[in-house]
Amino acid sequence: MIRVKVFKNTTLISFERKENLDLNTSKDFKNQMMDILKRPFTNLFVDLEKVEHVDAEGLNTLMAGQRLSEMNQSQLSLFNVKEGVLKSMKKYDLDNYFFFCDRPKPFSDDLLMV
């Protein structure tokens, strides 16, 4: 299950339980992410804390979001990226394709915990 929080023009997407971003889960995630990124000048933070593994389909989903964000002058940022997920990205030389951040600034700790 995916959770979405909005604060002005900034959106946070997170996963409620441990997941793999793969062929089975990517479709719902992609639909929600693309709906958000269709709006120009949007900041989208994707919290990958509960994502244990990303396969090629999951990487394609993230890449599609990155391309759309660039077209709409938006920003897609990934945070809480686990080592296994980063390893998958490095395998395809995608670790330089995405923007990684430590913590999404517009969200307070209280909002992140909700």
HUPE-V852468 format. One record per pair of residues at least 24 apart in sequence whose ideal C-beta (glycine too) atoms are under 7 Angstrom apart, sorted by sequence separation. I is the first residue (numbers start at 1). J is the second residue. D is the distance in Angstrom with one decimal. If there is no record, write none. Layout:
i=I j=J d=D
i=I j=J d=D
//
This chain:
i=75 j=99 d=6.8
i=77 j=101 d=4.7
i=79 j=103 d=6.5
i=11 j=36 d=5.0
i=44 j=69 d=6.7
i=79 j=104 d=6.5
i=2 j=28 d=6.4
i=2 j=29 d=6.0
i=77 j=104 d=6.9
i=4 j=32 d=6.4
i=37 j=65 d=5.9
i=59 j=88 d=6.6
i=2 j=32 d=5.8
i=21 j=51 d=5.2
i=44 j=74 d=6.7
i=46 j=76 d=6.9
i=48 j=78 d=5.9
i=52 j=82 d=6.5
i=59 j=89 d=6.8
i=11 j=42 d=6.5
i=13 j=44 d=6.8
i=19 j=50 d=5.9
i=20 j=51 d=6.9
i=26 j=57 d=4.8
i=30 j=61 d=4.5
i=34 j=65 d=6.9
i=37 j=68 d=4.5
i=43 j=74 d=6.8
i=44 j=75 d=7.0
i=49 j=80 d=3.6
i=51 j=82 d=6.7
i=53 j=84 d=5.6
i=54 j=85 d=4.9
i=66 j=97 d=6.4
i=9 j=41 d=6.0
i=18 j=50 d=5.0
i=19 j=51 d=5.5
i=20 j=52 d=5.9
i=23 j=55 d=6.8
i=26 j=58 d=5.3
i=29 j=61 d=6.1
i=33 j=65 d=4.7
i=37 j=69 d=5.2
i=40 j=72 d=4.5
i=41 j=73 d=5.7
i=42 j=74 d=4.3
i=43 j=75 d=4.9
i=44 j=76 d=5.1
i=45 j=77 d=5.0
i=46 j=78 d=5.2
i=47 j=79 d=6.0
i=48 j=80 d=5.4
i=52 j=84 d=6.1
i=53 j=85 d=6.9
i=66 j=98 d=6.2
i=9 j=42 d=5.8
i=10 j=43 d=4.2
i=11 j=44 d=5.1
i=12 j=45 d=4.8
i=13 j=46 d=5.1
i=14 j=47 d=3.8
i=17 j=50 d=6.2
i=20 j=53 d=4.4
i=21 j=54 d=4.5
i=22 j=55 d=4.4
i=40 j=73 d=5.6
i=41 j=74 d=6.2
i=47 j=80 d=5.2
i=48 j=81 d=5.0
i=59 j=92 d=6.4
i=9 j=43 d=6.2
i=13 j=47 d=6.8
i=18 j=52 d=5.9
i=23 j=57 d=4.5
i=30 j=64 d=6.5
i=34 j=68 d=6.3
i=40 j=74 d=6.6
i=45 j=79 d=6.2
i=48 j=82 d=6.7
i=51 j=85 d=5.8
i=54 j=88 d=4.8
i=63 j=97 d=6.8
i=12 j=47 d=6.4
i=15 j=50 d=4.3
i=22 j=57 d=5.8
i=26 j=61 d=4.4
i=37 j=72 d=6.2
i=59 j=94 d=6.2
i=15 j=51 d=6.1
i=22 j=58 d=5.4
i=62 j=98 d=6.8
i=21 j=58 d=3.3
i=37 j=74 d=5.6
i=48 j=85 d=5.8
i=37 j=76 d=7.0
i=21 j=61 d=6.9
i=45 j=104 d=4.1
i=12 j=104 d=6.2
i=12 j=107 d=5.9
i=10 j=106 d=4.5
i=7 j=106 d=5.3
i=7 j=107 d=6.1
i=7 j=111 d=6.7
i=5 j=111 d=6.5
i=5 j=114 d=6.9
//
